[in-house]
């Protein structure tokens, strides 16, 4: 199963690195690609894990476009971004 999601708060390669690491930690997620310029996250999974992927992204500070993008999400994405930059 392949899916592409458009998310909020995606700013840079640090964000992308954190998103990849976070989603690859989920069961059944096999491949993750992040397009910073279009705010798209594409993943490949061996089963339907769409709810788990959306929940994981939101917890990291990257809700789906159209979902609530709270100050909490923005703060979490800032931290996720910083961690991703340090680890990459």
N, C-alpha and C positions, 0 to 999 in steps of 0.2 A: 504494500500500500504506500503510495506517495501522496503527500499533501503539501500545500503552500499556504502559509498564513501571513497576513500583514499585521505588523505590530507597532505599538507606540514606543517612544523613548529610545530607539536605536540610533546611536550617535557615531560610533566609530568601531574600529577593529577590536578594541578592548571589550566592547559590548558583545561583538560577534563571537569572540573567543569564549566568553563566559556562557553565552547561550549554547554554543556547540557543546561545551563540557557538560553543562547542566542537562541538556536533552539526551546526550549520549549516555548519561547515568541512568536513564529510565529503561526498564525492561522492554525489549522488542524494538527499540529505536536503533537502527543500524547505520544510518548516514544522516548528516545534518549539513546544510549549506545555508549561509547567511549573506544576503545582499544588502549591504549598508545603505547604498544609494536609493534603493526602493523600499527599504524596511521590510523585506520579505525573508521569511524563514521557511525553507523547504526541508522536509525530512522524509526518510524512508523507514518504514517499520514492517515487521513481519505479522502484525495484527493491528486492529483498530485501537490506537492509543491516543486518539485526538483529544479526549477530555483530560487525560493525564498531561499531555503536552501543553495544552492551554493553561492548565492549573500551574504547572511548573514555570512557564513563562511569566504568568501574572505574579507568582511569588518572588520571582527574580526582579520584578519591576518592569516587565514588558507585556502589558495587556494587549489584547487584540484591538485593532482599530474599531471603534464603535462601542467598546466596553468602557466602563468608567476608568479614567486615567487620573487617579487621585494623587495628592501630594506624596502620600506614602509610596505609590508606585514610582514616582519620579525620584524620590530619595533612594529607594532600593536600586533603581537602574543606575544612579550615579555611583553607588558603592560597587555594584556588579561591574560597571565599566572600569573603575579604578583597579579592581582585583584582576580583571581580564588583561589590563595593560601591564600589570606587574608580572603576571604569569606567562605572557606571550613573548 
